[in-house]
Amino acid sequence: MRTTRVTVAALAAAAALTLTACGGGPAKNNGSVTQITGEKKAGAATVLDRPFDKPDLVLTDTTGKPWNLREQTKGRPTLIYFGYTNCPDVCPLTMSNIAVAKKALPQADRDKLQVVFVTTDPERDTPESLGAWLRAQDPAFTGLTGDFSTIQAAARSLGIGIEAPKKEADGSVVSMHGAQVIAFSPKTDEGYVLYGEGTTVDDYTKDLPKIIKGENP
């Protein structure tokens, strides 16, 4: 398989220093975001040179209870994405692609896979609204909300830039965030594979069986 070494910050839509305004174009992020490098495979995956530690993150799930990311995903293949439910395009497409690909897995593998959606718009994404939105994608997906600064710090530790939601002149609210999905290995609990905004259902369908085993896609 052909591989090309890249700096992840140089990737187009999934760049670590680029934020995507859902429904709009990219914008420069001036915050401090972890820099990462890896090997871009012939497909959609970038296997990271230095895997990420899983953030020590405790937020609120869609039932209103505390949810400890490290404890509740330990030893499980996990995909983590930061986005918001009012996003008109990138966020629902990303979650839909993962949901469709997950359905192609054997039931035993579906039960192993943990998909975590962390909101970048916690003021509007309450546990109730976040839960309703995710149930339309896949009832097994986990939704987390909480303090924005805590969420932002966790995202930046994974090379994902996010900014506080801003109200536009027309009254709409835009949440700018990186569009990466990070896959964590069940063997090491480290984030070792990155997927960008252009990842398709077919890409996830091909790679998820390997992610579930902790193998390189």
N, C-alpha and C positions, 0 to 999 in steps of 0.2 A: 504494500500500500504506500502510495506517495505521501510524504509528510513534508511540511514546510515550517521552519522555525519562525515564530512571529512574536512580537511584543503585543500582548493582549490590548494594551492601550492604543495600538494602531489599528485594531479591527474597526470596521466602519460603524455599523449600527450598534454593535455590542461593546464599544470601546469603554475601557474602565474610566476614562475621563470625559465621557460624553453622556449627556442625559437625554432621554427621549421624552418630549412632551407629548403625551398621548393625544392624538388628533392634530399634532403640529410637527414642527421640524426639530432637529437636534439643537441643543444649546450647550455652551461650554460650562463645565463645572470647575469652580475655582477652589473647592474644598480639598481637604487632604484625604486622598483615596489610596489604598494599598496598591502598589505597582506589581504586576504579575506577568510572567512569561510562560510560554508553553509551546507544544508542537501542534500545529493545525493539521488535522487529519484530512484525508481526501473528502470525508463527509463533513458534518456540521460541528463535530466535537473538537475542542482544544484541550488536550491533556496537559495539565499544568506541571511545570518543573518543580515548583514548591507548593504542595497541597496546603490548603487553608485549614487552620484549626476551626472546629465548629464553634461559633460564637456562644459565649456564656450568657444566654439570653432567656429571660423569663418574662413572658407577656401574657395577655388575656386571650383565651380561645373563644370560639363562637358560643359556648355555653356560659361564658362569664367567669370561668375558673382560671386560675394561674396555670400556665403551661411552660414547662422547662424544656427548652429545645434540646439541650445535651442529654438530659435524662430520658426524655420520651422518644428520642430517635436513636438511642444508643444501639449499635449493632444492627441497624436497619438501613437498607439503601434508601437514600433521601434526596429529593429534589427540593431546592429552596428558590423562591422567586419573590421579588419585592415589587409591588404594584398597587393599584387601587381600583375599586369596583366601578367608579364613574368614568374610567378610561373607555373611550369609544372604540378603540381598535387593538392596540398591541397587547394589552393585558388579557382581555377575553380570548383573543386568538391564541396566545401562548398557553393559557390554561386549557382551552379546548383541544389544542394539538396534543397536549400531554394526556388529557382524559381519553381521547380517541385511541392513542397509542397504547395506553394502559389496558384498554378493553381487549387488545389482541394478545395479551399475556395469559398464560394458564392461571387458573384461580389461585393456586398456591403462591405464584409470584405476585399477583395483584395484592394479595394479603400482606406480603412483605414490604412492598413499596410504600414509602411515606412521601407525600407531596405536601409541602408547606408553603402557603401564600401569606406573606407578611405585608400588611398595608402600609403604604407611604402617605396615607391620608386618614390618620386615626380619628380626626375630629368628626368626619362624616361616616367613616367605616366603623360603626358600632358593632359589637358582637352579633347583634340580631341581623343587621343589614348585610354584614359580611357573610354570615352563615347562610342567609337566603341566596345570596349571589353564588356562593360556592356549591350549594346543593344542586343548582342548575347545571353545574359543570360535572361534578362527581361528589356524591355525598360523603365519600371517604376522605376527601381533601381536608386538610387542617388549615383554618384561618386564624391569624393572630393579629391583635391590635394592642395599642398601649401608648406609652409616652413617645412622642416623635423623636426626641433627642436620643433615646435609647435605641430606637429602630435605626436611626441614621448612623449611629456609631457601629452597630452590628453590620449594616450594609457596607460601610466603608472598610471594615476589616476584611471583607470579602472582595474588595476591589470594585464595589458597586456604589456609584455616586447617587445620592438623592437630595432633593431640596424640599423645604417646607412648601406646602401648597400655596399658590398665589391666586388672588382674584383678578381676573382680566377686566378690561374696560366694559365688555359686554355683559359682565356679571357672572360669567362662567369661572369655575375654579380649575386650575391646571396643576397637576402634581408631576414634577419632572423627576425622572428616575432612570437609572440604568436598566436595560432590558435583558440582562443576563440571567440564565438559570444555572445554578451551581449544583452539581451532583456529588453527594457524599458517599464514600465507600462503607459497606457494612463490615469490612475487615478492619479498617483503621479509624473509622469515624472522621476522616479528613475529606475536605472538598477537593477533589482531584480532577474534575472535568467541568468545562465551561461550555455552555451553549448560548449563542447569540439570538438576536431578534428574528433572523431569517430561518431559524430551524423549523423544519416541516414535520408533519405527522409521520411521514416515511422515515425521516431521520431518527425520531424518537422510537418508532417501532423497531427499527434495526438495532438501536443501541441499548434500549432498556434491558433486554435479557442479560447483557454483559454488565451493565451498571448494577443490576440486582445481585450479581455474583461478585462485585468488586473488581471486575476486570476492566482493562482499557478497551474502549470501543474501537 
